[in-house]
Amino acid sequence: MSYKSGRHFLQIPGPTNVPDRVLHAMSYPTIDHRGPDFKALGAEVLEGIRPVFGTTNPVIIFPSSGTGAWEAALVNTLSPGDRVLMFETGHFATLWRNMAQRLGFDPELVDSDWRHGVDPAAIEKRLVADTGHQIKAVAVVHNETSTGVTSRIAQIREAIDRANHPALLLVDTISSLGSIRYEHDAWGVDVTVAGSQKGLMLPPGLGFNAVSDKALAAARDAAQPRSYWDWEEMMGPNESGFFPYTPATNLLYGLREAINMLNEEGLDNVFARHDRHAEATRRAVRAWGFDIVCENPEEYSSALTAVLVPDDVDPDALRRLILEDFDMSLGAGLSKLAGRAFRIGHLGDFNDLTLAGTLSGVEMGLQRAGVAYQPGGVQAALDYLAAPEAARAQSRAAR
Ligand SMILES: Cc1ncc(COP(=O)(O)O)c(C=O)c1O
């Protein structure tokens, strides 16, 4: 392998590019996790992460990938055989269903076409029919990373309330937290699941559960055997900044820095930045003449864009060429979308010029691969990014 000059573009929809500030923060020496310095670090991140979820309640941090945090959400709130209502938004919703099945719960998956988010009306209808309250939880993915579709969680909450159903609401925000507006408390979510490697701009390795009072009460009755994932085991030591087992100390240094960065920019600005880059990306994709997987503009993801390619285009060959020739990684189409789509990640530590470089890499790749496309996608994105905000708003309204 020869040396590749310049910086690799990691434009998969997570893990994302880890900023230098976070890398430096993680390079401090590892400290005694039972000592006073760790106590201060633990207390700071456990408190500081709450507003990122939009909660004043505890957030539990596991040394795990997002999949571990999925498991924690299920095993702390449910009992063996409990029915869970899930919605097939795409690959990740399906994997979470498979996990629920393997753990001995009874998941019921509402079908969908992988081009839309969770349908609140379908949830309401199913819950209204469940007069015996067999369904103990509704578990949905906020931002479906395989399709670039963002579900409307507040409307799902309203649907559950309209059905007057006591089910818990569990939400996966693994690819939305810190990128797309999210309000754990205001939207009445009971467990929010997240991971470190996307909007939080950290390497993989931390899993999160934000928990409501109702979820904590459910955990007291939940009979599912659990040990490593047990919230109670965690929350006792967490009260004084400690963990019940060896924590991922250096990732927590990184988390402290990432929280500082999100606060310096301001969460509203972080979300607006992601919205703007997503809109510019969609303009590029349309100008190239391709379709976006997400069909409902109200559900466009601000974290990634999944692009459908014509039948005669091999998106994986295109991605390989872009990696080899331009040193940029793009996301593959997953399961049902394999061979039909590729995904552009535009989340995390990202600015106008990173987007310009990303889209340039795609457009050069299309040209070099001999794909039939309309040139001008990059220009369409640049025109949008360069326009003053008032003009951008006008052009969005005119669409
Ligand atoms: C929406 C979503 N859920 C769950 C996962 C699984 O998380 P992990 O790979 O960190 O275990 C991912 C990973 O990309 C994801 O995007």
The ligand as an ORCA input file, in Angstrom:
! r2SCAN-3c Opt
* xyz 0 1
  C     -29.798      3.313     13.430
  C     -28.777      2.324     13.906
  N     -29.114      1.465     14.871
  C     -28.227      0.575     15.349
  C     -26.936      0.495     14.859
  C     -25.992     -0.510     15.426
  O     -25.022      0.174     16.163
  P     -23.564     -0.433     16.398
  O     -23.035     -0.808     15.059
  O     -22.807      0.685     17.066
  O     -23.712     -1.610     17.287
  C     -26.549      1.365     13.862
  C     -25.194      1.311     13.301
  O     -24.863      1.948     12.334
  C     -27.485      2.307     13.374
  O     -27.144      3.187     12.412
*
